[in-house]
Amino acid sequence: MFQRGVGISEVTRIVREGEVIEEYPDDEPWPEVVLLGEVANLALHVVVGREPVTLRCVTITVYWPDLDRWDERFRHRRR
């Protein structure tokens, strides 16, 4: 996250307000989601795991999506 120039406040905002674009309910140890948000008018993906009992979220990774792998709106993976 810090290596990509993204701060805690931006990640926190995306975790709270971002759009869920992918869900992985069977991931271990916790279900994960990919969230889409925006920082400085650029799309940003935040992957979080959510502990089912306490609903605590843990950031797994943060990255700038690549148009080679994602559609032009960064919501769907290219096949």
C-alpha positions in Angstrom: 0.0 0.0 0.0 2.7 2.5 1.0 4.9 1.3 -1.9 2.1 2.3 -4.2 1.7 5.8 -2.8 -1.6 5.1 -1.1 -2.3 6.2 2.4 -4.3 4.7 5.2 -7.1 7.3 4.9 -7.7 6.4 1.2 -7.8 2.7 2.0 -10.1 3.2 4.9 -12.4 5.3 2.8 -12.5 2.6 0.1 -13.2 -0.1 2.7 -16.1 1.9 4.0 -17.5 3.2 0.7 -16.0 1.2 -2.1 -18.0 -0.9 -4.6 -17.7 -4.7 -4.2 -16.7 -6.0 -7.6 -15.7 -9.6 -6.7 -16.5 -11.9 -3.7 -14.6 -15.0 -2.5 -16.9 -16.4 0.2 -14.9 -19.6 0.5 -11.4 -18.1 1.0 -9.6 -19.0 4.1 -9.1 -18.0 6.8 -11.8 -15.4 6.1 -14.1 -14.6 3.1 -12.5 -11.9 0.9 -13.8 -9.2 -1.4 -12.3 -6.9 -4.0 -13.4 -3.3 -3.6 -13.2 -0.6 -6.2 -12.6 2.9 -5.2 -10.9 6.0 -6.5 -7.8 8.0 -5.4 -6.8 11.2 -7.3 -9.2 10.3 -10.1 -7.5 6.9 -10.6 -9.2 3.5 -10.0 -7.8 1.6 -7.0 -8.6 -2.0 -5.9 -8.5 -3.0 -2.2 -8.7 -6.6 -1.3 -10.0 -7.3 2.3 -10.8 -10.3 4.4 -13.7 -10.1 6.8 -13.9 -12.0 10.0 -17.4 -13.4 10.1 -18.1 -13.1 13.9 -16.6 -9.6 14.7 -16.9 -8.3 11.1 -13.4 -6.9 11.4 -11.8 -6.2 8.0 -8.1 -6.9 7.3 -6.5 -5.4 4.2 -4.9 -8.1 2.1 -3.5 -6.0 -0.7 -4.0 -2.7 -2.5 -3.2 -2.1 -6.2 -3.8 0.1 -9.2 -5.7 -2.2 -11.7 -4.2 -2.8 -15.1 -6.2 -2.3 -18.3 -4.6 -5.5 -19.7 -6.3 -7.5 -16.9 -9.5 -5.4 -16.3 -12.2 -3.8 -18.4 -12.2 0.0 -19.0 -14.2 0.6 -15.8 -12.0 -1.7 -13.7 -15.0 -3.7 -12.6 -14.6 -7.0 -14.5 -11.6 -9.1 -15.3 -10.7 -9.6 -18.9 -11.0 -13.3 -20.0 
